Amino acid sequence: MNILYALVPLALLLAGLGVLAFRWAVRDGQFDDVETPAIRMLLDDETDQSSTP
């Protein structure tokens, strides 16, 4: 039973850190564009053809 006095505050602290990390990521713009990174590898790169012989 005594272990609960240590684990409950630790769990609350870790949950709070997770919420703070999520809020920081949202405010930083990490979730603004979720479509483009998934299809970026399918887009053709525009290379400069004049530099190749």
Buried (B, 14 or more C-beta within 10 A) or exposed (E): EEEEEEEEEEEEEEEEEEEEEEEEEEEEEEEEEEEEEEEEEEEEEEEEEEEEE
